[in-house]
Amino acid sequence: MTITTDKSRYMQHFPTSKKLFEIALKYLPAGVGSTSRATWSGWDPYPLFIEKGSGAHIIDVDGNEFIDYLLGLGPMLLGHRPKEITDAVTKQIQNSGTIFALGSKLEIEAANKVCKCIPGLEKIRFLNSGTEAIIYALRIARTYTKRKKILRFEGMYHGFSDGIYWNKHPSLKAIDKSGNCIPEPQGPGLPDGIADSLIICQWNDIDSLYKIIKENASDIAAVITEPIMCNTGCILPKPGYLEALRKLTEKYGILLIFDEVITGFRIGVDGAQGYYNIVPDLSVFAKGLGGGYPVAALGGKKEIMQLVDSGEVSVAGTYSGNGIALAAVSATMDYLQRENVYDILNNSSFRLRTELTRVLKKSHIPSYVSGIGGMFQVWFSEKEIHNYRDALKYASKDIFHIWWEEMLYQGILFHPHYFENMFISMAHSEKDIDQTIAKAEKAIANVKKRCGL
Ligand SMILES: Cc1ncc(COP(=O)(O)O)c(C=O)c1O
């Protein structure tokens, strides 16, 4: 079944976005600022252009208002323009300044607050993006262990650097007859030799992990994983999987790197590592860290970060630890310490997931909702999805796309691709959730009709 966007209906709803997209195509490759906003990522026939956001709501250039579950792909954990963070950043710009290439009290304060929250962080360095932080985490791991290889999992995304932008969403061919994954670049232009420094594994499968680690232990510097797979929908770890990963890596002297770019601060103030009670050796944070401002952090145990202390591994960046980022982090950490903020987030998310499950069940469309904390995804699938290959085999991309489109017309916004997530913020109110559920009932009825289900 291939079902595509009803283009004329879309153009009727979003005429000004269409005009802007046509102009954008002249100056911006693909008319957008990043791949996830491109037509081939699901924004078919063109992405929306946004005027402004406030709290859990955004308004597009045609004046359509949406309850926002895209949330900038995750960073808007506190909603759009949270007053406390906007004020802190504005104050920093107006009273202090942005970049000095020197230290500040604010940097110490921000680092202290982050380390207090996250069990695996004793020392951190602030950076600007998840991609940068991952590059450094891998470099530190190789230096620390004096080993060359990184084990990564299919279906995960750890940024777009040459060394790790492999097998995010590989082709079905990237597996041999014995079921071993084969390194496959995620796109052209990546140096061939990097394949030799990677071992690719299927996630959520303890047996294959055990076998691969046992066979390659002396070469593996680090295993890098998202504690929850957030880049192939929202897939939770099977009970015991992360624990086994921690035990195995410890046993063989391999560093465990948690990529908490999405999960960090989104499923709890202590990250996924706090939630699952597993302390990695190194971890990386970004999207939940800065209340919507660009910032990332890389950190871990003192004995490993000692490589950065001593200067053996250089962790640099002109914009690293800039005043805007630090003010945002410091104010965000204060916000997240407030009583009840996570209760509100978790309750909203739980209620929405429960009600969506009810609506979907009533429709008899094979589907389910998976999620945790402030993120979830709807799978249109008869079977449960535990890893990337399950998702490819069982989940319907087309039905998801129609569901996205029908929700969009109802004023509910999220990413059109089934491998992304629906995010929920601390600014979503009970009314927002009620409205979303009511709209989902209508949208699902239309999905049934359009898909002939
Ligand atoms: C889990 C994960 N790691 C790393 C990255 C890369 O972060 P950035 O886009 O800030 O470079 C992303 C981005 O979506 C991500 O989801």
The ligand as a Gaussian input file, in Angstrom:
#p B3LYP/6-31G(d) Opt

LIG

0 1
 C       20.422000      10.636000      20.068000
 C       21.060000      11.742000      19.311000
 N       22.384000      11.917000      19.366000
 C       23.007000      12.914000      18.728000
 C       22.294000      13.803000      17.955000
 C       22.994000      14.918000      17.253000
 O       22.754000      16.116000      17.921000
 P       22.865000      17.515000      17.165000
 O       21.747000      17.582000      16.174000
 O       22.748000      18.516000      18.278000
 O       24.201000      17.536000      16.525000
 C       20.902000      13.660000      17.857000
 C       20.110000      14.597000      17.062000
 O       18.946000      14.441000      16.834000
 C       20.274000      12.608000      18.544000
 O       18.950000      12.401000      18.463000

